[in-house]
Amino acid sequence: MSDIIPPDNDNIRFTRGHAFH
């Protein structure tokens, strides 16, 4: 599990930036 998980709103931008999804 990740240590720090941003909110869903920021999660979309974070995942998109890192191309996690």
Phi and psi restraints in degrees (range 20) as a CNS / XPLOR table:
assign (resid 1 and name C) (resid 2 and name N)
       (resid 2 and name CA) (resid 2 and name C) 1.0 -72.0 20.0 2
assign (resid 2 and name N) (resid 2 and name CA)
       (resid 2 and name C) (resid 3 and name N) 1.0 149.4 20.0 2
assign (resid 2 and name C) (resid 3 and name N)
       (resid 3 and name CA) (resid 3 and name C) 1.0 -71.8 20.0 2
assign (resid 3 and name N) (resid 3 and name CA)
       (resid 3 and name C) (resid 4 and name N) 1.0 -47.7 20.0 2
assign (resid 3 and name C) (resid 4 and name N)
       (resid 4 and name CA) (resid 4 and name C) 1.0 -119.7 20.0 2
assign (resid 4 and name N) (resid 4 and name CA)
       (resid 4 and name C) (resid 5 and name N) 1.0 124.5 20.0 2
assign (resid 4 and name C) (resid 5 and name N)
       (resid 5 and name CA) (resid 5 and name C) 1.0 -119.8 20.0 2
assign (resid 5 and name N) (resid 5 and name CA)
       (resid 5 and name C) (resid 6 and name N) 1.0 113.3 20.0 2
assign (resid 5 and name C) (resid 6 and name N)
       (resid 6 and name CA) (resid 6 and name C) 1.0 -67.1 20.0 2
assign (resid 6 and name N) (resid 6 and name CA)
       (resid 6 and name C) (resid 7 and name N) 1.0 161.2 20.0 2
assign (resid 6 and name C) (resid 7 and name N)
       (resid 7 and name CA) (resid 7 and name C) 1.0 -59.7 20.0 2
assign (resid 7 and name N) (resid 7 and name CA)
       (resid 7 and name C) (resid 8 and name N) 1.0 163.1 20.0 2
assign (resid 7 and name C) (resid 8 and name N)
       (resid 8 and name CA) (resid 8 and name C) 1.0 -54.5 20.0 2
assign (resid 8 and name N) (resid 8 and name CA)
       (resid 8 and name C) (resid 9 and name N) 1.0 -42.1 20.0 2
assign (resid 8 and name C) (resid 9 and name N)
       (resid 9 and name CA) (resid 9 and name C) 1.0 -59.5 20.0 2
assign (resid 9 and name N) (resid 9 and name CA)
       (resid 9 and name C) (resid 10 and name N) 1.0 -50.6 20.0 2
assign (resid 9 and name C) (resid 10 and name N)
       (resid 10 and name CA) (resid 10 and name C) 1.0 -76.2 20.0 2
assign (resid 10 and name N) (resid 10 and name CA)
       (resid 10 and name C) (resid 11 and name N) 1.0 -26.5 20.0 2
assign (resid 10 and name C) (resid 11 and name N)
       (resid 11 and name CA) (resid 11 and name C) 1.0 -59.3 20.0 2
assign (resid 11 and name N) (resid 11 and name CA)
       (resid 11 and name C) (resid 12 and name N) 1.0 -40.3 20.0 2
assign (resid 11 and name C) (resid 12 and name N)
       (resid 12 and name CA) (resid 12 and name C) 1.0 -61.4 20.0 2
assign (resid 12 and name N) (resid 12 and name CA)
       (resid 12 and name C) (resid 13 and name N) 1.0 -44.1 20.0 2
assign (resid 12 and name C) (resid 13 and name N)
       (resid 13 and name CA) (resid 13 and name C) 1.0 -70.3 20.0 2
assign (resid 13 and name N) (resid 13 and name CA)
       (resid 13 and name C) (resid 14 and name N) 1.0 -38.7 20.0 2
assign (resid 13 and name C) (resid 14 and name N)
       (resid 14 and name CA) (resid 14 and name C) 1.0 -66.3 20.0 2
assign (resid 14 and name N) (resid 14 and name CA)
       (resid 14 and name C) (resid 15 and name N) 1.0 -46.2 20.0 2
assign (resid 14 and name C) (resid 15 and name N)
       (resid 15 and name CA) (resid 15 and name C) 1.0 -66.1 20.0 2
assign (resid 15 and name N) (resid 15 and name CA)
       (resid 15 and name C) (resid 16 and name N) 1.0 -40.6 20.0 2
assign (resid 15 and name C) (resid 16 and name N)
       (resid 16 and name CA) (resid 16 and name C) 1.0 -64.2 20.0 2
assign (resid 16 and name N) (resid 16 and name CA)
       (resid 16 and name C) (resid 17 and name N) 1.0 -42.8 20.0 2
assign (resid 16 and name C) (resid 17 and name N)
       (resid 17 and name CA) (resid 17 and name C) 1.0 -63.1 20.0 2
assign (resid 17 and name N) (resid 17 and name CA)
       (resid 17 and name C) (resid 18 and name N) 1.0 -37.2 20.0 2
assign (resid 17 and name C) (resid 18 and name N)
       (resid 18 and name CA) (resid 18 and name C) 1.0 -95.9 20.0 2
assign (resid 18 and name N) (resid 18 and name CA)
       (resid 18 and name C) (resid 19 and name N) 1.0 1.2 20.0 2
assign (resid 18 and name C) (resid 19 and name N)
       (resid 19 and name CA) (resid 19 and name C) 1.0 54.0 20.0 2
assign (resid 19 and name N) (resid 19 and name CA)
       (resid 19 and name C) (resid 20 and name N) 1.0 41.6 20.0 2
assign (resid 19 and name C) (resid 20 and name N)
       (resid 20 and name CA) (resid 20 and name C) 1.0 -73.7 20.0 2
assign (resid 20 and name N) (resid 20 and name CA)
       (resid 20 and name C) (resid 21 and name N) 1.0 -37.8 20.0 2
